[in-house]
């Protein structure tokens, strides 16, 4: 019986730290309400590991950008 293994390089996202939230986006006119959004990405640290066979079980990325939403109102104050 002969065994053969294929060694390959696997991309490994070994550390996934979330960055700070972006600024809120979405213009709201005075006297109205609307939805705003912001996002944050992962600060991904990547290395390449040599594995025999396949890369199963090794995360190749940290995941998708995270989004946050809010409903926001902008009031305009007027003097009487």
N, CA, C and O atoms as a GROMACS GRO file, in nm:
protein
  320
    1UNK      N    1   0.085  -0.117   0.000
    1UNK     CA    2   0.000   0.000   0.000
    1UNK      C    3   0.090   0.124   0.000
    1UNK      O    4   0.186   0.133   0.077
    2UNK      N    5   0.057   0.217  -0.086
    2UNK     CA    6   0.132   0.341  -0.096
    2UNK      C    7   0.043   0.458  -0.056
    2UNK      O    8  -0.069   0.471  -0.106
    3UNK      N    9   0.093   0.542   0.034
    3UNK     CA   10   0.020   0.661   0.077
    3UNK      C   11   0.082   0.781   0.009
    3UNK      O   12   0.204   0.791  -0.003
    4UNK      N   13  -0.002   0.871  -0.033
    4UNK     CA   14   0.051   0.996  -0.088
    4UNK      C   15  -0.025   1.112  -0.026
    4UNK      O   16  -0.147   1.106  -0.010
    5UNK      N   17   0.047   1.214   0.008
    5UNK     CA   18  -0.011   1.334   0.067
    5UNK      C   19   0.030   1.452  -0.018
    5UNK      O   20   0.141   1.457  -0.071
    6UNK      N   21  -0.059   1.546  -0.032
    6UNK     CA   22  -0.027   1.668  -0.103
    6UNK      C   23  -0.014   1.779  -0.001
    6UNK      O   24  -0.108   1.810   0.072
    7UNK      N   25   0.102   1.839   0.004
    7UNK     CA   26   0.124   1.951   0.096
    7UNK      C   27   0.089   2.079   0.023
    7UNK      O   28   0.124   2.097  -0.094
    8UNK      N   29   0.018   2.166   0.092
    8UNK     CA   30  -0.021   2.291   0.031
    8UNK      C   31  -0.016   2.404   0.132
    8UNK      O   32   0.000   2.382   0.252
    9UNK      N   33  -0.031   2.522   0.081
    9UNK     CA   34  -0.028   2.641   0.164
    9UNK      C   35  -0.172   2.686   0.189
    9UNK      O   36  -0.249   2.707   0.095
   10UNK      N   37  -0.207   2.701   0.315
   10UNK     CA   38  -0.343   2.741   0.353
   10UNK      C   39  -0.340   2.881   0.412
   10UNK      O   40  -0.263   2.910   0.504
   11UNK      N   41  -0.425   2.967   0.359
   11UNK     CA   42  -0.439   3.101   0.416
   11UNK      C   43  -0.508   3.090   0.551
   11UNK      O   44  -0.615   3.028   0.560
   12UNK      N   45  -0.449   3.147   0.654
   12UNK     CA   46  -0.501   3.136   0.790
   12UNK      C   47  -0.520   3.275   0.849
   12UNK      O   48  -0.422   3.346   0.875
   13UNK      N   49  -0.645   3.314   0.872
   13UNK     CA   50  -0.675   3.440   0.941
   13UNK      C   51  -0.671   3.408   1.090
   13UNK      O   52  -0.772   3.372   1.150
   14UNK      N   53  -0.553   3.422   1.150
   14UNK     CA   54  -0.532   3.374   1.286
   14UNK      C   55  -0.571   3.475   1.393
   14UNK      O   56  -0.584   3.438   1.510
   15UNK      N   57  -0.590   3.601   1.357
   15UNK     CA   58  -0.632   3.702   1.455
   15UNK      C   59  -0.730   3.798   1.388
   15UNK      O   60  -0.702   3.853   1.281
   16UNK      N   61  -0.843   3.816   1.450
   16UNK     CA   62  -0.949   3.900   1.394
   16UNK      C   63  -0.995   3.999   1.501
   16UNK      O   64  -1.078   3.965   1.586
   17UNK      N   65  -0.943   4.118   1.496
   17UNK     CA   66  -0.980   4.221   1.592
   17UNK      C   67  -1.067   4.325   1.521
   17UNK      O   68  -1.036   4.368   1.410
   18UNK      N   69  -1.176   4.363   1.586
   18UNK     CA   70  -1.264   4.463   1.526
   18UNK      C   71  -1.205   4.603   1.540
   18UNK      O   72  -1.152   4.639   1.645
   19UNK      N   73  -1.214   4.680   1.433
   19UNK     CA   74  -1.169   4.819   1.435
   19UNK      C   75  -1.279   4.905   1.496
   19UNK      O   76  -1.386   4.855   1.530
   20UNK      N   77  -1.251   5.034   1.511
   20UNK     CA   78  -1.349   5.129   1.564
   20UNK      C   79  -1.462   5.148   1.463
   20UNK      O   80  -1.446   5.125   1.344
   21UNK      N   81  -1.578   5.191   1.514
   21UNK     CA   82  -1.691   5.222   1.426
   21UNK      C   83  -1.658   5.344   1.341
   21UNK      O   84  -1.588   5.434   1.385
   22UNK      N   85  -1.709   5.345   1.220
   22UNK     CA   86  -1.697   5.463   1.134
   22UNK      C   87  -1.790   5.572   1.186
   22UNK      O   88  -1.868   5.548   1.279
   23UNK      N   89  -1.783   5.689   1.127
   23UNK     CA   90  -1.878   5.795   1.161
   23UNK      C   91  -2.015   5.758   1.106
   23UNK      O   92  -2.027   5.681   1.011
   24UNK      N   93  -2.117   5.815   1.167
   24UNK     CA   94  -2.253   5.792   1.117
   24UNK      C   95  -2.267   5.856   0.979
   24UNK      O   96  -2.219   5.966   0.956
   25UNK      N   97  -2.333   5.784   0.888
   25UNK     CA   98  -2.356   5.832   0.752
   25UNK      C   99  -2.506   5.840   0.726
   25UNK      O  100  -2.583   5.760   0.779
   26UNK      N  101  -2.545   5.937   0.646
   26UNK     CA  102  -2.685   5.955   0.611
   26UNK      C  103  -2.732   6.092   0.652
   26UNK      O  104  -2.757   6.118   0.770
   27UNK      N  105  -2.743   6.180   0.554
   27UNK     CA  106  -2.784   6.318   0.583
   27UNK      C  107  -2.931   6.322   0.625
   27UNK      O  108  -3.016   6.254   0.568
   28UNK      N  109  -2.957   6.403   0.724
   28UNK     CA  110  -3.094   6.424   0.772
   28UNK      C  111  -3.120   6.573   0.772
   28UNK      O  112  -3.048   6.650   0.837
   29UNK      N  113  -3.221   6.615   0.701
   29UNK     CA  114  -3.255   6.756   0.692
   29UNK      C  115  -3.316   6.802   0.825
   29UNK      O  116  -3.385   6.725   0.891
   30UNK      N  117  -3.291   6.926   0.864
   30UNK     CA  118  -3.351   6.979   0.988
   30UNK      C  119  -3.502   6.963   0.986
   30UNK      O  120  -3.567   6.988   0.885
   31UNK      N  121  -3.557   6.922   1.099
   31UNK     CA  122  -3.702   6.905   1.111
   31UNK      C  123  -3.752   6.771   1.060
   31UNK      O  124  -3.873   6.750   1.052
   32UNK      N  125  -3.661   6.679   1.026
   32UNK     CA  126  -3.702   6.547   0.976
   32UNK      C  127  -3.630   6.437   1.053
   32UNK      O  128  -3.538   6.463   1.131
   33UNK      N  129  -3.673   6.315   1.028
   33UNK     CA  130  -3.609   6.197   1.085
   33UNK      C  131  -3.566   6.106   0.971
   33UNK      O  132  -3.621   6.110   0.862
   34UNK      N  133  -3.468   6.025   0.998
   34UNK     CA  134  -3.421   5.932   0.896
   34UNK      C  135  -3.330   5.827   0.956
   34UNK      O  136  -3.298   5.829   1.076
   35UNK      N  137  -3.288   5.735   0.873
   35UNK     CA  138  -3.202   5.626   0.916
   35UNK      C  139  -3.058   5.657   0.882
   35UNK      O  140  -3.028   5.706   0.772
   36UNK      N  141  -2.969   5.630   0.976
   36UNK     CA  142  -2.826   5.646   0.954
   36UNK      C  143  -2.758   5.511   0.976
   36UNK      O  144  -2.811   5.422   1.042
   37UNK      N  145  -2.640   5.499   0.918
   37UNK     CA  146  -2.566   5.374   0.933
   37UNK      C  147  -2.419   5.403   0.959
   37UNK      O  148  -2.368   5.510   0.928
   38UNK      N  149  -2.354   5.305   1.015
   38UNK     CA  150  -2.210   5.309   1.034
   38UNK      C  151  -2.160   5.165   1.023
   38UNK      O  152  -2.239   5.071   1.026
   39UNK      N  153  -2.030   5.149   1.010
   39UNK     CA  154  -1.974   5.016   0.992
   39UNK      C  155  -1.839   5.005   1.063
   39UNK      O  156  -1.778   5.105   1.101
   40UNK      N  157  -1.795   4.883   1.078
   40UNK     CA  158  -1.659   4.856   1.124
   40UNK      C  159  -1.610   4.727   1.059
   40UNK      O  160  -1.685   4.632   1.037
   41UNK      N  161  -1.482   4.728   1.029
   41UNK     CA  162  -1.418   4.614   0.965
   41UNK      C  163  -1.329   4.541   1.064
   41UNK      O  164  -1.302   4.590   1.174
   42UNK      N  165  -1.286   4.425   1.023
   42UNK     CA  166  -1.189   4.350   1.102
   42UNK      C  167  -1.048   4.392   1.064
   42UNK      O  168  -1.018   4.416   0.946
   43UNK      N  169  -0.963   4.399   1.161
   43UNK     CA  170  -0.820   4.415   1.138
   43UNK      C  171  -0.766   4.272   1.134
   43UNK      O  172  -0.737   4.212   1.238
   44UNK      N  173  -0.752   4.220   1.014
   44UNK     CA  174  -0.720   4.078   0.995
   44UNK      C  175  -0.570   4.056   0.986
   44UNK      O  176  -0.500   4.122   0.910
   45UNK      N  177  -0.521   3.961   1.066
   45UNK     CA  178  -0.382   3.918   1.058
   45UNK      C  179  -0.381   3.781   0.990
   45UNK      O  180  -0.450   3.689   1.033
   46UNK      N  181  -0.303   3.770   0.885
   46UNK     CA  182  -0.303   3.649   0.803
   46UNK      C  183  -0.164   3.590   0.795
   46UNK      O  184  -0.064   3.662   0.789
   47UNK      N  185  -0.160   3.460   0.795
   47UNK     CA  186  -0.035   3.388   0.767
   47UNK      C  187  -0.070   3.269   0.677
   47UNK      O  188  -0.188   3.236   0.661
   48UNK      N  189   0.028   3.208   0.621
   48UNK     CA  190   0.007   3.091   0.537
   48UNK      C  191   0.072   2.971   0.604
   48UNK      O  192   0.192   2.970   0.631
   49UNK      N  193  -0.009   2.870   0.630
   49UNK     CA  194   0.037   2.749   0.696
   49UNK      C  195   0.049   2.637   0.594
   49UNK      O  196  -0.036   2.625   0.505
   50UNK      N  197   0.151   2.557   0.606
   50UNK     CA  198   0.168   2.440   0.519
   50UNK      C  199   0.094   2.324   0.584
   50UNK      O  200   0.119   2.288   0.699
   51UNK      N  201   0.003   2.267   0.508
   51UNK     CA  202  -0.077   2.155   0.558
   51UNK      C  203  -0.073   2.041   0.458
   51UNK      O  204  -0.059   2.063   0.337
   52UNK      N  205  -0.084   1.922   0.507
   52UNK     CA  206  -0.097   1.807   0.420
   52UNK      C  207  -0.245   1.779   0.399
   52UNK      O  208  -0.323   1.782   0.494
   53UNK      N  209  -0.281   1.752   0.279
   53UNK     CA  210  -0.420   1.718   0.249
   53UNK      C  211  -0.502   1.837   0.207
   53UNK      O  212  -0.507   1.870   0.089
   54UNK      N  213  -0.568   1.902   0.304
   54UNK     CA  214  -0.656   2.014   0.269
   54UNK      C  215  -0.650   2.121   0.378
   54UNK      O  216  -0.578   2.109   0.476
   55UNK      N  217  -0.727   2.223   0.357
   55UNK     CA  218  -0.728   2.338   0.450
   55UNK      C  219  -0.853   2.340   0.537
   55UNK      O  220  -0.886   2.443   0.595
   56UNK      N  221  -0.922   2.230   0.546
   56UNK     CA  222  -1.045   2.225   0.626
   56UNK      C  223  -1.018   2.267   0.769
   56UNK      O  224  -0.920   2.225   0.830
   57UNK      N  225  -1.106   2.350   0.823
   57UNK     CA  226  -1.097   2.392   0.961
   57UNK      C  227  -1.010   2.515   0.985
   57UNK      O  228  -0.999   2.562   1.098
   58UNK      N  229  -0.947   2.566   0.880
   58UNK     CA  230  -0.864   2.685   0.895
   58UNK      C  231  -0.942   2.804   0.839
   58UNK      O  232  -0.976   2.804   0.721
   59UNK      N  233  -0.970   2.906   0.921
   59UNK     CA  234  -1.044   3.023   0.870
   59UNK      C  235  -0.955   3.104   0.776
   59UNK      O  236  -0.842   3.141   0.811
   60UNK      N  237  -1.006   3.132   0.657
   60UNK     CA  238  -0.927   3.209   0.560
   60UNK      C  239  -0.959   3.358   0.565
   60UNK      O  240  -0.888   3.439   0.504
   61UNK      N  241  -1.065   3.394   0.636
   61UNK     CA  242  -1.098   3.536   0.653
   61UNK      C  243  -1.173   3.553   0.784
   61UNK      O  244  -1.220   3.457   0.844
   62UNK      N  245  -1.182   3.677   0.827
   62UNK     CA  246  -1.247   3.707   0.955
   62UNK      C  247  -1.398   3.718   0.945
   62UNK      O  248  -1.468   3.700   1.044
   63UNK      N  249  -1.446   3.746   0.830
   63UNK     CA  250  -1.590   3.763   0.815
   63UNK      C  251  -1.622   3.898   0.752
   63UNK      O  252  -1.533   3.973   0.713
   64UNK      N  253  -1.747   3.923   0.742
   64UNK     CA  254  -1.795   4.043   0.674
   64UNK      C  255  -1.791   4.166   0.765
   64UNK      O  256  -1.788   4.155   0.887
   65UNK      N  257  -1.792   4.279   0.701
   65UNK     CA  258  -1.803   4.408   0.770
   65UNK      C  259  -1.931   4.408   0.854
   65UNK      O  260  -2.034   4.355   0.812
   66UNK      N  261  -1.924   4.466   0.973
   66UNK     CA  262  -2.042   4.478   1.059
   66UNK      C  263  -2.107   4.614   1.039
   66UNK      O  264  -2.039   4.715   1.024
   67UNK      N  265  -2.241   4.615   1.038
   67UNK     CA  266  -2.317   4.738   1.022
   67UNK      C  267  -2.401   4.764   1.144
   67UNK      O  268  -2.443   4.671   1.214
   68UNK      N  269  -2.425   4.892   1.169
   68UNK     CA  270  -2.509   4.935   1.280
   68UNK      C  271  -2.599   5.045   1.226
   68UNK      O  272  -2.554   5.131   1.150
   69UNK      N  273  -2.727   5.044   1.265
   69UNK     CA  274  -2.823   5.142   1.213
   69UNK      C  275  -2.893   5.213   1.329
   69UNK      O  276  -2.907   5.159   1.439
   70UNK      N  277  -2.936   5.334   1.301
   70UNK     CA  278  -3.016   5.406   1.398
   70UNK      C  279  -3.115   5.496   1.324
   70UNK      O  280  -3.089   5.543   1.213
   71UNK      N  281  -3.229   5.516   1.388
   71UNK     CA  282  -3.326   5.615   1.340
   71UNK      C  283  -3.300   5.741   1.419
   71UNK      O  284  -3.300   5.740   1.542
   72UNK      N  285  -3.279   5.851   1.347
   72UNK     CA  286  -3.233   5.974   1.409
   72UNK      C  287  -3.315   6.091   1.360
   72UNK      O  288  -3.351   6.098   1.243
   73UNK      N  289  -3.346   6.183   1.450
   73UNK     CA  290  -3.422   6.302   1.413
   73UNK      C  291  -3.334   6.426   1.437
   73UNK      O  292  -3.257   6.433   1.533
   74UNK      N  293  -3.349   6.521   1.348
   74UNK     CA  294  -3.275   6.648   1.362
   74UNK      C  295  -3.379   6.759   1.376
   74UNK      O  296  -3.458   6.784   1.286
   75UNK      N  297  -3.375   6.822   1.487
   75UNK     CA  298  -3.472   6.930   1.515
   75UNK      C  299  -3.406   7.065   1.494
   75UNK      O  300  -3.287   7.083   1.522
   76UNK      N  301  -3.483   7.157   1.445
   76UNK     CA  302  -3.432   7.294   1.434
   76UNK      C  303  -3.505   7.379   1.537
   76UNK      O  304  -3.628   7.383   1.541
   77UNK      N  305  -3.428   7.445   1.619
   77UNK     CA  306  -3.486   7.530   1.724
   77UNK      C  307  -3.505   7.672   1.670
   77UNK      O  308  -3.413   7.730   1.612
   78UNK      N  309  -3.621   7.724   1.691
   78UNK     CA  310  -3.649   7.859   1.645
   78UNK      C  311  -3.688   7.942   1.768
   78UNK      O  312  -3.761   7.897   1.857
   79UNK      N  313  -3.637   8.064   1.770
   79UNK     CA  314  -3.674   8.153   1.879
   79UNK      C  315  -3.811   8.212   1.853
   79UNK      O  316  -3.846   8.241   1.739
   80UNK      N  317  -3.887   8.230   1.960
   80UNK     CA  318  -4.023   8.286   1.946
   80UNK      C  319  -4.017   8.437   1.940
   80UNK      O  320  -4.121   8.502   1.928
   0.00000   0.00000   0.00000
